[in-house]
Amino acid sequence: METNMTFAEQIKQGIPTELPVPKPYPADANRAPKRKDILTAAEKQLAVRNALRYFPAEWHQELAAEFAKELNDFGRIYMYRFKPEYAMKARAISDYPAKCEQAAAIMLMVDNNLDPAVAQHPEELITYGGNGAVFQNWAQYRLTMKYLSEMEADQTLHLYSGHPMGLFPSSVDAPRVVVTNGMMIPNYSKPDDWERFNALGVTQYGQMTAGSFMYIGPQGIVHGTTITVMNGFRKVLEKGDSPKGKIFLTAGLGGMSGAQPKAGNIAGCITVCAEVNPKAATKRHAQGWVDELIDNMDALVARVKQAQANDEVVSIAFIGNVVNVWEAFDEHDIFVHLGSDQTSLHNPWSGGYYPVDISYDESNRLIREEPELFKTKVQATLKRHADAINRHTAKGTYFFDYGNAFLLEASRAGGDVMADNGIDFRYPSYVQDILGPMCFDYGFGPFRWVCTSGNSADLDKTDAIAAEVLERIMAHSPEEIQQQMQDNITWIKDAKENRLVVGSQARILYADAEGRMEIAKAFNDAINRGEIGPVVLGRDHHDVSGTDSPFRETSNIYDGSRFTADMAIHNVIGDSFRGATWVSIHNGGGVGWGEVINGGFGMLLDGSEAAERRLKSMLLFDVNNGIARRSWARNEEANFAIKREMARTPKLKVTLASCVDDNIINALKF
């Protein structure tokens, strides 16, 4: 029995030799929404047949009925009985049974993504976003961990949407793992296609950093949200004015969106964040990510007015629908400086967004039993949501789309969100207005690392190293990037005090190619000297080069190429032969299935000369691939950045755009 086996023994056995007994579902778990009942009877048979191929024939009779029940009850076959007995969390790298340290690092990152303190729906292997899966089922997890325990330094594990196809001979310079998620034939990449093929057990939605094992809890998005909110206030406030007592109104307290109140506190404003799921709101409050919980609208209005009067910095979670908040604040004439939304509208029909004036439990019933009625109510709510926002923006509120497909889905629902030209949205994406021109075009993006020792002292040392490196670089940085440098120096110096760690000992900051390479080299040197243990490098896919997403990451690309995905594909291929420990390419992360292609990487630093060679080669490309594309799109800031990099790196030669005078174009007759 597994209860008598060590952690290492359970990892190495993979699928158990004895059939485990069924497990009761944990009473305190945050269960994933029941998925749409979309398969025909014949397809349901195929789904069970597909699931059973992981197990010996003598188990099939018993498991077939069980898996059929899971499929009928939940819309997916999760194989609950095969969840391991050990606690799911990131352990020290030395605790993992592995022949190859790179493989052990990947095992650590997999377990971190499934830690209940990190994951949104851990029993269903979903890390964040309502559907961002690490694996489709527990058999895939077990087999993957077994393969990683057996992997040698000249083998590569290939994962097809969570399924471990197997270990293949490669080379020591190849990635140890190659991950694909949801890479559908284009004509089969609509939301219902995901529902159908995921239910069949042949694909999955890996989000961005869930299926690529690089999620570090809400900290990752806290930083990006902090940068966004700080710069949002800089756009609307008079110079020298403080965000204190000013309102940032938004929605969503799930895995990613749960970072919003913490970011608001760091930015120094009043954050009001609505969340319909009481468990999600309570979890964020218990973790210290939000200061106060309120479930009564009159109490919320009174509390916010008090906070405004006292110029407070406070975050408030409202347990309820954000549409009610927008409407109540309009009725009570509460001025909102910044407004946005970060519900999972990439997944609007399966629990990513909930209709107003219907209970959370009733909404979940409709998702499963009356999906068309649920869709109708969601679309009516989106129209009402848009109308309420429009009333606020008429008073001076700055509203931005936070890349969650709010404006896209509101427009599809008939909401009043289109610009006068009938093509663009009336409100900008935060990338168009803030992160694109201020960060991505200059090469600044979400560089992150994990201290694999699990020792908080190692994280403290890496924080100090990163701060020292950034300060040294800032001393000779051009004026154009001084604000970015200072924001991130302030961030890293305050990071420990802000208690950002959930799960693994991880950190994030925004840096350009120079900063990433210099910080990584300094880490590698410290590892070589024995001052810290090995470090895993990575990033969010929401970055300079990793993602092609026309309504988010590449929404500030105006040459017509924002609907192409060449950049993301080149990114993952280019990283793979320049030294990444693992690479991933996904369909659908962040803004919805069929709406984006995104690529990511992980890299283990072990203090070796080989690691230094790899980090210099890969990180240079990983950033400048995107700057080059943005420069070719005629983005002024990117043109500045790529010219600066070519001056620093003689072997880098990039095609530059020649910009035509507008008068020449405007004089043309068609």
Secondary structure, DSSP 8 states (H G I E B T S, - for coil): -GGGS-HHHHHHH-S-SS--------TTS-----------HHHHHHHHHHHHTTS-GGGHHHHHHHHHHHHHHHSS---GGGS-SS--S---GGGS--SSHHHHHHHHHHHHHH-TTT-SBGGGTEEETTTEES-SSHHHHHHHHHHHHH--TTEEEEEETTEEEEEEE--TTS-SEEEEE----GGG-SHHHHHHHHHHTS----TTTTTTT---TTHHHHHHHHHHHHHHHHHHS-TT---TT-EEEEE--STTGGGHHHHHHHHTSEEEEEES-HHHHHHHHHTTSSSEEE--HHHHHHHHHHHHHTT--EEEEEES-HHHHHHHHHHTT---SEE---S-TTSTTTTSS--TTS-HHHHHHHHHH-HHHHHHHHHHHHHHHHHHHHHHHTTT-EE-B-SSSHHHHHHHTT-S-B-TTSSSBSS-BHIIIIIHHHTGGGT-EEEEEEETT--HHHHHHHHHHHHHHHHHHHTT--GGGHHHHHHHHHHHHHTTTTT---SSSEEEEEE-HHHHHHHHHHHHHHHHTTSS--EEEEE-SSSSSSEE-TTTTTTT--SSGGG--HHHHHHHHHHHTTT-SEEEEEESTTT-TTS-EEEEEEEEE-S-HHHHHHHHHHHHHHHHHHHHHHHHTT-HHHHHHHHHHHHH-TT----------HHHHHT---
